[in-house]
Amino acid sequence: MSDIGYGIHVFVCENERPDEHPRGSCTRRGSKDIGLWFKDALVRHGIKSGNRINRAGCLDYCEQGPVVVIYGRDAGSGSWYAPRSRDDVEAIVREHLVLGQPVERLLLRLEV
């Protein structure tokens, strides 16, 4: 890992819109909990040091949220996820961040 920056950088969308907004928002779908679960899982798996979980503004996939994007030195850099539960976050940390294998079932389907 370089002396500058983070090895793994997880961005968790915390964009918030009114309840009635047609696209919804990640915060209203639980993204603040998602971010806390990621931080907790990194500590439990012993990979907190040198890695970062960050809040992000709108990542523009609101309808599929909460949305997470992961960048880093390992396999699957630039992977987008839509975790819904603590178990989903645990799977992403264990399989993707620890073992280097993206979790196919949780990947966000990006429209081109």
Buried (B, 14 or more C-beta within 10 A) or exposed (E): EEEEEBBBBBBBBBBBBEEEEEEBBBBBBBBBBBBBBBBBBBEEEEBBEEBBBEEBEBBEBBEBBBBBBBBBEBEBEEBBBBBBEBEBBBBBBBBBBBEEEBBEEBBBEEEE
